[in-house]
């Protein structure tokens, strides 16, 4: 087993432990911490998949931004007093069955795909250099961040701008929804 | 070298866990966290295919998914806070006015 594979299994175990923890923990703050574990492990998997820039973005945006939002919200809504209540829904049995059914269907598809790939010998990945270099004015520039940035600003400039408008709208919406005077409006 | 199918299998499991989390939990905050889990599963898939094909498009897509996840989390949490002000609860079953 190669070092990359060992690392993959280690990170995959962390991801799954984190995800299970999110679902089964009673206190939302514990769920949030398990989610953090899962997100950081996913960032590690991004590094393994030659996406170093995305790994950094994952840590900055998820672990740095979204988790802080979650923790502040948990603090603001003071959920601790609902400790006595049941935290699992009555439909839990059916829900787990639905999850298992989805997993079975998709895993079946994946296994079929594995057979096809083995038959056509498509198993090996592409050269990672292609993800970590870009040609600028005839000069090859190394680095995944440069490659992603180049592609983002050259080929995907319009979607990038739309995303920034989306984030602006999201920010304004969050401020308006969070304003205390909302209650007087309706 | 990690095979593509390992990534796909992991992301599949992560997505299924996210679905179960959304359906099972009664707390709105953990439901939102489970949605984040599902978005992460999608990102993992995109990254795995990007590596497999040697094509950056998957990584660009993942950037946009992260941007949408950030917006979704901000709006979702703002909605949770205003719901809490209205109902004094973050329990999903307390927000069932639309149920016929």
Interface residues (C-beta under 8 A of the other chain):
Chain A: X2 X4 X5 X8 X12 X15 X16 X19 X20 X22 X23 X25 X28 X31 X32 X35 X38 X39 X42 X45 X46 X48 X49 X50 X51 X53 X54 X57 X58 X61 X62 X65 X66 X69 X70 X73 X74 X76 X77 X79 X82 X85 X86 X87 X88 X89 X91 X92 X94 X95 X96 X98 X99 X100 X102 X103 X106 X107 X110 X113 X114 X117 X123 X124 X125 X126 X127 X128 X130 X131 X144 X147 X148 X151 X152 X155 X156 X159 X163 X166 X167 X169 X170 X171 X173 X174 X175 X177 X178 X180 X182 X183
Chain B: X1 X2 X3 X4 X5 X6 X7 X8 X9 X10 X12 X13 X14 X15 X16 X17 X18 X19 X20 X21 X23 X24 X25 X26 X27 X29 X30 X32 X33 X34 X36 X37 X40 X43 X44 X47 X48 X50 X51 X52 X53 X54 X55 X56 X57 X59 X60 X62 X63 X64 X66 X67 X68 X69 X70 X71 X72 X73 X74 X75 X77 X78 X79 X80 X81 X82 X84 X85 X86 X89 X90 X91 X92 X93
